[in-house]
């Protein structure tokens, strides 16, 4: 391997391949060259090993990079999944909040419905009371019309009250000068006499008749004290008056008042010559 370029001396020489001075002939050069070649091979092997190591390192680095990329991708995917999970959780929370709001709205609606029901109940109670009052008023009117029959009879208005007394009451329609005998004869023509009050109930009923007519009085009765002052009796049969409910401060016998009228809030003594109307009891 040294070739012609090797210059040797008997004792020493130089081997260009190894770049060393050698002694003891060319065999030494060969040995040195072989050693150098071996060294070169070792160097080549080392280089190859280094290259292999580099390749391995490169591969390892690539693998590490791939692993890192995979890990990064996994992390990215995990982060995305976490983000997606977070978004899903946020969506779920929003849905829950919406559901809660809907529940609150439903509760408010229920409360409003309950309040409306309560208000409706109050209105119904109020309307029921009004309806009851109207019904009672109608029934009272029907009862009154059933008990009292109002008809025109020869210039009179007839009132019949048979439920309690079995009597009919006539009230004259025209104002005229009053006369006990004359008016009592007119009542007899109807089958009765000038009204005489025998009880509280009858007094209230006659009072009701007068108030119901709401016409201009006075309304004369058959009660009088013409024969003896302060002693009141019934003109038709001269019987003592049984029930007298006077109005305030009456009787007062003002200017010799001997007859009795049905006035507002009770009886009142009045002059027999006054003009007015009269009540007959049949």
Secondary structure as the mmCIF struct_conf table of DSSP 4:
data_model
#
loop_
_struct_conf.conf_type_id
_struct_conf.id
_struct_conf.beg_label_comp_id
_struct_conf.beg_label_asym_id
_struct_conf.beg_label_seq_id
_struct_conf.end_label_comp_id
_struct_conf.end_label_asym_id
_struct_conf.end_label_seq_id
HELX_RH_3T_P HELX_RH_3T_P1 UNK A 3 UNK A 5
STRN STRN1 UNK A 7 UNK A 8
BEND BEND1 UNK A 10 UNK A 11
STRN STRN2 UNK A 12 UNK A 15
TURN_TY1_P TURN_TY1_P1 UNK A 16 UNK A 19
STRN STRN3 UNK A 20 UNK A 23
BEND BEND2 UNK A 24 UNK A 25
HELX_RH_AL_P HELX_RH_AL_P1 UNK A 26 UNK A 147
STRN STRN4 UNK A 151 UNK A 153
TURN_TY1_P TURN_TY1_P2 UNK A 154 UNK A 155
STRN STRN5 UNK A 156 UNK A 161
TURN_TY1_P TURN_TY1_P3 UNK A 162 UNK A 165
STRN STRN6 UNK A 167 UNK A 172
BEND BEND3 UNK A 174 UNK A 174
STRN STRN7 UNK A 176 UNK A 177
HELX_RH_AL_P HELX_RH_AL_P2 UNK A 180 UNK A 189
TURN_TY1_P TURN_TY1_P4 UNK A 190 UNK A 191
BEND BEND4 UNK A 192 UNK A 192
STRN STRN8 UNK A 193 UNK A 194
BEND BEND5 UNK A 199 UNK A 199
HELX_RH_AL_P HELX_RH_AL_P3 UNK A 200 UNK A 213
BEND BEND6 UNK A 216 UNK A 216
STRN STRN9 UNK A 219 UNK A 224
BEND BEND7 UNK A 226 UNK A 228
TURN_TY1_P TURN_TY1_P5 UNK A 229 UNK A 230
STRN STRN10 UNK A 233 UNK A 234
TURN_TY1_P TURN_TY1_P6 UNK A 235 UNK A 237
HELX_LH_PP_P HELX_LH_PP_P1 UNK A 239 UNK A 239
STRN STRN11 UNK A 240 UNK A 240
HELX_LH_PP_P HELX_LH_PP_P2 UNK A 241 UNK A 241
STRN STRN12 UNK A 246 UNK A 246
TURN_TY1_P TURN_TY1_P7 UNK A 248 UNK A 249
TURN_TY1_P TURN_TY1_P8 UNK A 254 UNK A 255
BEND BEND8 UNK A 256 UNK A 256
STRN STRN13 UNK A 259 UNK A 263
TURN_TY1_P TURN_TY1_P9 UNK A 264 UNK A 265
STRN STRN14 UNK A 266 UNK A 270
TURN_TY1_P TURN_TY1_P10 UNK A 272 UNK A 273
BEND BEND9 UNK A 274 UNK A 274
STRN STRN15 UNK A 275 UNK A 281
#
